[in-house]
């Protein structure tokens, strides 16, 4: 009898602990999962950064507020710099920025399918940064990269259980953070990134900030770029998902625009190679695209970037102005089709070889500076 009572008491204790963990994870909500279910930015009373499940927030926002938008921008973190009010200058459409940290062609395929099924988009813009060809799926144990059930079609119930049963230490850490730290609002209500803190750093000491966050690994990246170019892992798979995206858009009357975004030359060491240039050729056989990457002055100027992987608003604005024909900079932005892609890629290869020769002769390459016309923040 005593043994039976002990078992009941033990099971009761276990149940009480599980309930306590679930309550802590629900009410503290360390990853924002439960607060994000409404998709309503106005109901979120804490700053949302990349340690929260931003993908859940954005997709739920689309589900609940799609009537507010005509078009959507997809992409990795670089795409976060495009402001919807500027994008609206392209066509008059109301845009929502659906950028995600660490995007991939596989995710853009899922998002395109999700939008067509749930949001009736008139247009989808996909911003490609080059890094997408290095992976198809990031670590799904990390909420920064986790694809929500609403996107993958997996069980929502199991997802809820997963977030209720997270390590309670996460809730304690988040609660302490909210009580003791002033956090930065990274997202705006239309989905783009808030870059104000980077502009504040520029005002204080632009040169040292750029040296620390843009140029810290420059020498190592140049060595890789010009002496150890590599083949990215998922070139073929990325092309196949792009083909499926294009077909899906065509079949549903959705306009598709593809951008290859500006990239600082230091970051290009992650993917630039003859294989990547072949990838650019193959992309043009699937769809036309705008290419703002390469070895032009703007991508060669570190002062256009707040870290080696991301550019300021002014560069994103010039992308839009170039497409619209309202502004331009020499060499920045080429509209690529199957008719001119060979010429375009051959020019890119020639630019690479010229810089490679400079590197082999001098051990470095000459960059643009903050006083040059290519520095868009001051010109």
C-alpha positions as CSV (number, residue, x, y, z in Angstrom):
1,X,0.0,0.0,0.0
2,X,2.8,2.4,1.0
3,X,4.5,1.5,-2.3
4,X,1.4,2.4,-4.3
5,X,1.0,5.7,-2.4
6,X,4.7,6.5,-3.1
7,X,4.2,5.8,-6.8
8,X,1.2,8.1,-6.9
9,X,3.1,10.8,-5.0
10,X,6.0,10.5,-7.3
11,X,3.9,10.7,-10.5
12,X,2.0,13.6,-9.0
13,X,5.3,15.4,-8.4
14,X,6.5,14.7,-11.9
15,X,3.2,16.0,-13.3
16,X,3.5,19.1,-11.2
17,X,7.0,19.8,-12.4
18,X,5.9,19.4,-16.0
19,X,3.0,21.8,-15.5
20,X,5.4,24.3,-13.9
21,X,7.8,24.0,-16.8
22,X,4.9,24.4,-19.3
23,X,3.5,27.5,-17.4
24,X,6.9,29.1,-17.3
25,X,7.5,28.6,-21.0
26,X,4.1,29.8,-21.8
27,X,3.9,32.9,-19.7
28,X,7.6,34.0,-20.0
29,X,7.6,32.8,-23.6
30,X,11.4,32.9,-24.0
31,X,11.3,32.6,-27.8
32,X,8.2,34.6,-28.4
33,X,6.4,31.7,-29.9
34,X,3.1,32.1,-28.1
35,X,3.1,35.9,-28.3
36,X,3.6,35.6,-32.1
37,X,0.5,33.5,-32.8
38,X,-1.7,36.6,-33.5
39,X,0.9,38.0,-35.9
40,X,0.1,41.4,-34.5
41,X,3.2,43.6,-33.8
42,X,1.2,45.9,-31.7
43,X,0.5,43.2,-29.2
44,X,4.2,42.3,-28.6
45,X,5.5,44.1,-25.5
46,X,9.2,43.1,-25.8
47,X,11.9,43.9,-28.4
48,X,12.2,41.1,-31.0
49,X,15.7,40.2,-32.1
50,X,17.3,37.1,-33.8
51,X,17.1,35.1,-30.5
52,X,13.3,35.0,-30.9
53,X,11.5,32.9,-33.5
54,X,11.0,35.6,-36.0
55,X,9.9,33.2,-38.7
56,X,6.8,32.4,-36.7
57,X,6.0,36.0,-36.2
58,X,6.3,36.9,-39.8
59,X,4.4,34.0,-41.2
60,X,1.6,34.5,-38.7
61,X,1.5,38.1,-39.6
62,X,1.0,37.2,-43.2
63,X,-1.8,34.8,-42.3
64,X,-3.6,37.4,-40.2
65,X,-2.9,40.6,-42.2
66,X,-2.4,39.6,-45.8
67,X,-5.1,42.1,-46.8
68,X,-2.7,44.9,-46.0
69,X,-0.2,43.8,-48.6
70,X,0.0,43.2,-52.4
71,X,3.6,42.0,-52.7
72,X,6.3,40.3,-50.6
73,X,10.1,40.4,-50.4
74,X,11.8,37.1,-49.6
75,X,15.5,36.7,-48.7
76,X,18.1,36.2,-46.1
77,X,19.3,38.8,-43.7
78,X,20.6,41.1,-46.5
79,X,17.0,41.5,-47.7
80,X,16.2,43.0,-44.3
81,X,17.7,46.4,-45.4
82,X,15.0,47.0,-48.1
83,X,12.3,49.3,-46.8
84,X,8.8,48.6,-48.0
85,X,8.0,52.3,-48.6
86,X,11.0,52.4,-51.0
87,X,10.0,49.1,-52.6
88,X,6.6,50.6,-53.3
89,X,8.3,53.0,-55.7
90,X,8.8,50.1,-58.1
91,X,5.2,49.4,-58.9
92,X,2.9,51.1,-56.3
93,X,2.4,47.8,-54.4
94,X,2.2,47.6,-50.6
95,X,5.1,45.4,-49.6
96,X,5.8,43.2,-46.5
97,X,9.5,42.3,-45.9
98,X,9.6,38.6,-45.2
99,X,13.3,38.4,-44.8
100,X,14.7,35.7,-42.5
101,X,18.1,35.1,-41.0
102,X,19.9,32.4,-42.9
103,X,17.5,31.9,-45.8
104,X,17.9,29.3,-48.5
105,X,16.3,28.5,-51.9
106,X,14.5,25.6,-50.2
107,X,12.9,28.0,-47.8
108,X,12.1,30.5,-50.5
109,X,10.3,27.7,-52.3
110,X,8.3,26.9,-49.2
111,X,7.5,30.6,-48.6
112,X,6.4,31.1,-52.2
113,X,4.0,28.1,-51.9
114,X,2.8,29.5,-48.5
115,X,2.2,33.0,-50.0
116,X,0.3,31.7,-53.0
117,X,-1.9,29.5,-50.8
118,X,-2.6,32.0,-48.1
119,X,-2.0,35.6,-49.3
120,X,-2.8,36.0,-53.0
121,X,0.3,38.0,-53.8
122,X,0.5,40.0,-57.0
123,X,4.3,40.0,-56.9
124,X,7.2,38.3,-55.1
125,X,10.7,39.6,-55.0
126,X,13.5,37.2,-54.0
127,X,16.8,38.8,-52.9
128,X,19.7,36.3,-53.3
129,X,23.0,37.1,-51.5
130,X,25.2,34.3,-52.8
131,X,25.4,32.5,-49.4
132,X,22.2,30.6,-50.0
133,X,24.0,28.1,-52.2
134,X,26.1,26.9,-49.2
135,X,23.2,25.2,-47.5
136,X,19.5,24.2,-47.8
137,X,18.5,23.9,-44.2
138,X,20.2,25.4,-41.1
139,X,20.2,23.8,-37.6
140,X,16.6,23.2,-36.8
141,X,17.3,23.0,-33.1
142,X,18.2,26.7,-33.2
143,X,15.1,28.9,-33.1
144,X,16.9,31.5,-35.1
145,X,16.7,29.2,-38.1
146,X,13.9,26.8,-37.3
147,X,11.2,26.5,-40.0
148,X,7.8,26.8,-38.3
149,X,5.1,24.1,-38.7
150,X,2.9,26.6,-40.5
151,X,5.5,26.7,-43.3
152,X,6.5,23.0,-43.4
153,X,3.1,21.5,-42.9
154,X,4.3,19.5,-39.9
155,X,2.2,19.1,-36.8
156,X,1.3,22.4,-35.1
157,X,0.3,20.5,-31.9
158,X,3.8,18.9,-31.6
159,X,5.4,22.3,-32.2
160,X,3.3,23.8,-29.3
161,X,4.3,20.9,-27.1
162,X,8.0,21.4,-28.0
163,X,7.9,25.1,-27.0
164,X,6.0,24.2,-23.7
165,X,8.7,21.7,-22.8
166,X,11.8,23.8,-23.5
167,X,14.5,23.9,-20.9
168,X,13.2,26.1,-18.1
169,X,16.6,27.7,-17.8
170,X,15.7,29.5,-21.1
171,X,12.7,31.1,-19.4
172,X,14.8,32.2,-16.4
173,X,17.5,33.7,-18.6
174,X,14.9,35.6,-20.7
175,X,13.1,36.9,-17.7
176,X,16.3,38.2,-16.2
177,X,17.2,39.8,-19.5
178,X,13.9,41.6,-19.8
179,X,14.1,42.9,-16.3
180,X,17.7,44.1,-16.4
181,X,18.6,45.0,-20.0
182,X,17.5,47.6,-22.4
183,X,17.0,45.7,-25.7
184,X,17.1,47.0,-29.2
185,X,14.1,46.7,-31.5
186,X,15.5,44.9,-34.5
187,X,12.3,44.5,-36.5
188,X,9.8,47.1,-37.7
189,X,6.1,46.4,-38.2
190,X,6.5,46.0,-41.9
191,X,9.2,43.4,-41.5
192,X,12.5,45.2,-42.4
193,X,15.5,45.6,-40.1
194,X,16.0,48.6,-37.8
195,X,19.5,49.8,-38.5
196,X,19.5,52.8,-36.3
197,X,22.2,51.4,-33.9
198,X,24.6,51.0,-36.8
199,X,24.1,54.6,-37.9
200,X,24.7,55.7,-34.3
201,X,28.1,53.9,-34.4
202,X,29.0,55.6,-37.6
203,X,28.4,59.0,-36.1
204,X,30.7,58.2,-33.2
205,X,33.7,56.7,-35.0
206,X,32.9,55.4,-38.5
207,X,36.5,54.4,-39.3
208,X,37.2,52.3,-36.3
209,X,33.7,50.7,-36.5
210,X,34.3,49.7,-40.1
211,X,37.8,48.3,-39.3
212,X,36.4,46.2,-36.5
213,X,33.2,44.9,-38.1
214,X,33.8,44.9,-41.8
215,X,37.6,44.5,-42.3
216,X,38.7,42.4,-39.3
217,X,39.0,39.2,-41.4
218,X,39.7,40.9,-44.8
219,X,43.2,39.4,-45.3
220,X,42.0,35.9,-44.6
221,X,39.1,36.3,-46.9
222,X,41.2,37.6,-49.8
223,X,43.5,34.6,-49.4
224,X,40.6,32.3,-49.7
225,X,39.0,34.3,-52.6
226,X,42.1,34.4,-54.8
227,X,44.0,31.3,-53.9
228,X,41.5,28.8,-52.5
229,X,38.1,29.3,-54.3
230,X,35.6,26.6,-53.3
231,X,32.5,25.0,-54.8
232,X,29.4,25.7,-52.8
233,X,27.5,22.6,-51.7
234,X,24.0,23.2,-53.0
235,X,24.3,24.9,-56.4
236,X,22.3,22.3,-58.3
237,X,19.6,21.9,-55.6
238,X,19.2,25.7,-55.4
239,X,18.7,25.9,-59.2
240,X,16.0,23.3,-59.0
241,X,14.1,25.1,-56.2
242,X,14.4,28.3,-58.2
243,X,12.9,26.5,-61.2
244,X,10.0,25.3,-59.1
245,X,9.5,28.8,-57.7
246,X,9.4,30.3,-61.2
247,X,6.9,27.6,-62.4
248,X,4.7,28.1,-59.4
249,X,4.6,31.9,-60.0
250,X,3.9,31.5,-63.7
251,X,1.1,29.0,-63.0
252,X,-0.6,31.3,-60.5
253,X,-0.2,34.6,-62.3
254,X,2.3,36.0,-59.8
255,X,5.1,38.3,-61.0
256,X,8.5,37.2,-59.9
257,X,11.5,39.4,-59.6
258,X,14.9,38.1,-58.6
259,X,17.8,40.2,-57.3
260,X,21.3,39.2,-56.6
261,X,22.2,41.7,-53.9
262,X,25.3,43.8,-53.3
263,X,28.0,41.9,-51.4
264,X,31.2,43.3,-49.9
265,X,34.1,41.6,-51.6
266,X,35.3,40.1,-48.3
267,X,32.1,38.1,-48.1
268,X,32.4,36.8,-51.6
269,X,35.1,34.4,-50.6
270,X,32.3,32.2,-49.2
271,X,30.9,31.4,-52.6
272,X,32.7,33.0,-55.5
273,X,34.3,30.5,-58.0
274,X,34.0,29.3,-61.6
275,X,31.2,27.1,-60.3
276,X,29.2,30.1,-58.9
277,X,29.6,31.9,-62.2
278,X,28.2,28.9,-64.0
279,X,25.4,29.0,-61.5
280,X,24.7,32.6,-62.5
281,X,24.5,31.4,-66.2
282,X,22.1,28.7,-65.3
283,X,19.9,31.1,-63.3
284,X,19.4,33.2,-66.4
285,X,18.1,30.2,-68.2
286,X,15.3,29.9,-65.6
287,X,14.5,33.6,-65.1
288,X,15.8,37.1,-65.8
289,X,17.4,38.8,-62.8
290,X,19.1,41.9,-61.6
291,X,22.7,41.4,-60.5
292,X,24.1,44.0,-58.0
293,X,27.0,41.7,-56.9
294,X,30.5,41.6,-58.4
295,X,33.6,43.7,-58.3
296,X,32.3,47.3,-58.9
297,X,33.2,50.2,-56.7
298,X,30.2,50.0,-54.4
299,X,31.0,46.4,-53.4
300,X,34.6,47.3,-53.1
301,X,33.9,50.1,-50.5
302,X,33.8,48.8,-47.0
303,X,32.1,52.0,-45.8
304,X,28.9,50.9,-47.5
305,X,28.6,48.0,-45.1
306,X,27.9,47.8,-41.3
307,X,29.5,44.3,-41.2
308,X,31.1,42.2,-43.9
309,X,27.7,40.6,-44.8
310,X,25.3,43.5,-44.7
311,X,24.9,47.0,-46.3
312,X,23.2,50.2,-45.2
313,X,19.8,51.6,-46.3
314,X,21.4,53.9,-48.9
315,X,22.7,50.9,-50.9
316,X,19.3,49.2,-50.9
317,X,17.7,52.4,-52.0
318,X,20.1,52.7,-54.9
319,X,19.2,49.1,-55.9
320,X,15.5,50.3,-56.2
321,X,16.5,53.5,-58.0
322,X,18.6,51.6,-60.5
323,X,15.8,49.3,-61.3
324,X,13.5,52.3,-61.7
325,X,16.0,54.2,-63.8
326,X,15.8,57.2,-61.4
327,X,19.4,57.0,-60.2
328,X,22.5,54.9,-61.0
329,X,26.2,54.4,-60.3
330,X,28.7,53.1,-63.0
331,X,28.9,49.3,-62.9
332,X,26.2,48.9,-60.3
333,X,23.4,46.7,-61.4
334,X,23.0,44.7,-64.6
335,X,19.7,43.3,-65.8
336,X,20.7,39.7,-66.8
337,X,18.8,37.6,-69.4
338,X,19.6,34.4,-71.3
339,X,20.8,36.7,-74.1
340,X,23.4,38.7,-72.2
341,X,24.4,36.3,-69.4
342,X,27.5,34.9,-71.1
343,X,28.9,38.4,-71.7
344,X,28.0,39.4,-68.1
345,X,29.7,36.4,-66.5
346,X,32.8,36.8,-68.7
347,X,33.1,40.4,-67.5
348,X,32.8,39.2,-63.9
349,X,35.5,36.6,-64.5
350,X,37.8,39.2,-66.1
351,X,37.3,41.5,-63.1
352,X,38.1,38.6,-60.8
353,X,41.3,37.7,-62.7
354,X,42.4,41.4,-62.7
355,X,42.0,41.6,-58.9
356,X,43.6,38.1,-58.5
357,X,46.7,39.3,-60.3
358,X,46.8,42.4,-58.1
359,X,46.6,40.2,-55.0
360,X,49.3,37.8,-56.2
361,X,51.6,40.6,-56.9
362,X,51.0,42.8,-53.8
363,X,49.4,40.5,-51.2
364,X,46.3,42.6,-51.1
365,X,43.9,44.6,-53.2
366,X,43.0,48.3,-53.3
367,X,39.7,49.2,-51.8
368,X,37.5,52.3,-52.1
369,X,37.4,54.7,-49.2
370,X,35.0,56.9,-47.3
371,X,36.0,60.0,-49.4
372,X,35.3,58.2,-52.7
373,X,32.1,58.8,-54.7
374,X,31.3,55.1,-54.2
375,X,30.7,55.7,-50.5
376,X,27.0,56.3,-50.6
377,X,26.5,57.3,-47.0
378,X,28.3,60.6,-47.6
379,X,27.6,61.3,-51.2
